[in-house]
Structure formats: C-alpha cells, structure tokens
Amino acid sequence: MFRLLRLVTLVLVVATPLFAAHPPIEEASVGDLQAAMTKGETTSRELVTAYLERIEKIDKAGPRLNAVIELNPDAIAIAEALDAERAKSGPRGPLHGIPVLIKDNIDTADKMETTAGSLALLGSKPSRDAFVVERLRAAGAVILGKTNLSEWANFRSSKSSSGWSGRGGQTRNPHALDRNASGSSSGSGSAVAAGLAPIAVGTETDGSIISPASVCGIVGIKPTIGLVSRSGIVPIAHSQDTAGPMTKSVADAAVLLGALTGIDARDPETKRSDGKAHADYTQFLDANALSGARIGVVKSKSFGLGPKVDPLLESAVAAMKSKGATVVEVELKDLETIGDSEYEVLLYEFKTDLEAYFADRPGSRVKTIAELIAFNKANAAVELPYFGQEILELAEKKGPLTEKAYLDALAKNHEVTRTKGIDAVIDAGKLDALVTIANGPSWPIDLVNGDAYTGGASSPAAVAGYPSITVPAGDVHGLPVGVLFFGKAWSEPRLIAIAYAFEQATKARRAPAFKASVP
C-alpha cells in the first residue's frame, strides 16, 4: 500500500529567461521569438544557444526525457549566418532564425544521421535533404537537431513500447516521466511540450502525429495526403504517410504548415495540392470561427476510449456551443470493419515503399526487408532486447501492389472512410468539421508488455488521407487529452480556423510539471 499512497516526487525545472517582456523561452511562441529578434532583444544565435542549454539540462540530464536523438553541430553557425542576413536585408519570413526539431526519419544531407531509430541505417548518408527540410532551410529556420521516435515509425512489432528505438532508447512524457509520450513522433511531441524547441516536425501514417500531440498536451496537424511532400522521408505507406507540424499553439502550427507545403517533382502526389495549398495558413486564424459553424460530434466510445474522457468531450461541445456553433451528433459507420484491411494495405506498401527508399539511400547496409530482419537478429542485444519484429516478418512475405488482396483492401478503406464515411456525413449534415476526443490519456511505459494503448480517433482521417488537427482540451488525473477536428480533403483552412477559435475559447493547454509519476 505504501507504493500506491506515496507522494509523487516533483522534478524542479527552472524556467529559462532570455529577453524582457516576453514569456520564458520554453513557453515563447514563434511570434514572440520573431518579435524579440526584430526588436533587437535577442538573436537567432542566442535562441539556438538557449535551447541547446535547455536540452542539456532537461533532455540529457534532470528529467532525462530522451526526446532528442541528435543535435546539429552546425546549428550555431547557421544561426549566425541568418543573423547577418537579417541585419543586411531583413528576415525572409516568420521562421527566419527560428530553431526547429525534426523527426529522425526525415533526411538531412548534413553532418547529422537519418536512421528511423534503427542501427541498420547508422553511418549511411542521404544524398540530399528531404523536400520538407529544403523548405525549412529556404524559410530561414534553423534545424536544431533530430528527435527520437518509435523505431521504423512503430511498424516493427505489435508489442512495442512507443518512443523506443534501438538507436535512441525510450522517450518519456514530460507531464509524468513514467508515462509514454506515444508515437511514433514521440520525441517531437515530448520536446515541444517541454520547450526544447518552439516547433517540431513529425510524421504520421495513422496517429503518429495526433497521438503524441494529444498525450503530450500540444497541437498537431496531420495534413491531407499530397499537401506536404514525403520525398526523403523513411516511409511506411504512401497512401497514408505525411509529415506535419507539432507545436504549442494553433498559430505556430499554421506558420509551420505554410512553410512545409509545395509541389515536389519527387513526390507526384503533391501535384494534387496545386490550387489547394497555401503558403500562409495564419490568414485563417479566426477567433470567431465557431460562430455559425456546424460541427458533427462523434461519440468517444466509437474509438475505444474509456468513460473518463467523456466529460472532456462534453465540455468541448459546450465551449463550441457557447461560441455560437451548432453541434449535432453523427455516426461514422463500419469503422470496425477496416482494421484488417488497413493493416493489409500498410504491410503491402511498407515492403514496396521501404525497399524503394533503401535503393535510393547511398551506403545503406540493408537493401531489403529480409536483410533488415537479418540485421536485427544479428544485433539482437541492442535491436531486439524488449520486443520482436513480427510486423517486418509479415511485410516481407507480401507481393507487389498489383495483387488483388492489396487492391481490394485499399478500395474498401477508401469506401468506408471517404465515400460512405467522412464525405457522406459532412455532406448530409452540411457540416464544417467533425470532432471527437483524439486519444485517451497516456499509459505507463512498459518495455516488457508494450503499450497499454488507451484508444484513439486518428484512423478515419488517416485511412482516408484527409486532414485532422488535435488541440489540448483538458486532462485526466493530470495527463493531457486533446480533441480532434477532422474533415474532407483540403479542408485545412476551415479546420485551422475552428481549432484556433476552440483554443482561444478554452485555453486548456498546460505546461508540463515533469512529475515523476501521477497518483
């Protein structure tokens, strides 16, 4: 009984002051940082140095979040060059001089590694930056480093612990250090929540941005497939993969999303975004966007979420109604029928897409999933100490994407989630968006048994390839929970407006307390 009743130990984390009349650096927004640089109160070099010091104190020591897998040795030099450019010709835009962390499955052709958390890719170097990295550099952002992740974006074992990789170890949740940061963009979620960088880029196939953003108490956007290029990103499945923003606020997410968009010849899917993408999503930030909006609420029980999150959904609905929204109950039918078909599609596409990535990766010691499986077995002490690789073994057995089993599964997924799902419900109700709870609260880290996942609502939008955005809505026993807004393809502008209005009405986000545990 003593262990259950003992007081929770708090880890004291001192705020990091940097400049006057602004929030401490761990709470500062992109706008705050940009304003301080514009006024001459700080520089990009000083910002980079301050975040590097915070990473050393909190990520590598102190609470030891283990969110950052590698730092960019050129970050300070890049910041100095951007400071000189600002002095000479002014800033390029809202991200000029702003530090950003990116997930370690996003290629950088610099001194850093890109490994997807696996030792199998350590030492081989991408021949060029991922398109999203090119876009960030062009916007004047400073790539501060890479974040840890669930190895191979959590597509290795059904018994895995999210946020664990052979290269990076286990990432922890800054709200309660014995709790999982979820995944697979675990490090990006944990790092932004803890103020190790103002913004980060994650990637998602199904839940890998939305879930860690929700359980870490931040904002995450999973864009429409084709809005953000996937070239130079270690894949799972091209029908669902995308990169996206992870930030402390909807406004910062809008800034980052605009920088990431663009048509890329190396990802033909981005051609679909022509005329639908925006270079500036901050134009859609509207605190009054809920007035007159029609929102369809999908009950949380539809996604396996426990009853303790129901009051949060009810409170969110009440907040939306108080701001003038009409909220009606809706149902997404047949979602329970796509679990197997989604898995089938992912297994097929993972084999094809990952082996295509290996073929384009100079010096990669593995060129096939079979070789990756063999590598892990040969290095079992460091790659397989806690859980196996049964998903890799299943994917290795799959054939080409012309097989009927794959084509039928893909068609079923799109019919259930698009034609008869999100599109049908939104059209029938003349709705602006759908809403539900994004995820249950975080669960204890368990390297023996793996994740005790508490349910989530990412799948409909993820399988459809449609956009979604999670915003903090409250907490359960001190553990953050977000609401999820999602809608039809290319509806990012409307979703951002609604999410921003909800965020401003509720202001539910809380900075992490770095508790050792929760009662």
Secondary structure, DSSP 4 states (H G I P E B T S, - for coil): -HHHHSPPPBPP------STTS--TTT--HHHHHHHHHTTS--HHHHHHHHHHHIIIIISSTT----EEEE-TTHHHHHHHHHHHHHHH--SSTTTT-EEEEETTB--SSSS---TT-GGGTT---SS--HHHHHHHHTT-EEEEEE--SHHHH-S-TT--TTEETTTEE--BTTBTTB---SSSHHHHHHHHTTSSSEEEEEESSSTTHHHHHHHT-EEEEPPBTTB--TTB--S-TTT-EEEEEESSHHHHHHHHHHHB--BTTBGGGGGGTTT--S-GGGG--TTTTTT-EEEEEPGGGGT--GGGHHHHHHHHHHHHHTT-EEEEE--TTGGGSHHHHHHHHHHHHHHHHHHHHHTSTT-S--SHHHHHHHHHHTHHHHSSS---HHHHHHHT---TTSHHHHHHHHHHHIIIIIIIIHHHHHHHT-SEEEEE-BPPP-B--TTT------B--HHHHHHT--EEEEEEEEETTEEEEEEEE-STT-HHHHHHHHHHHHHHH--------BS---
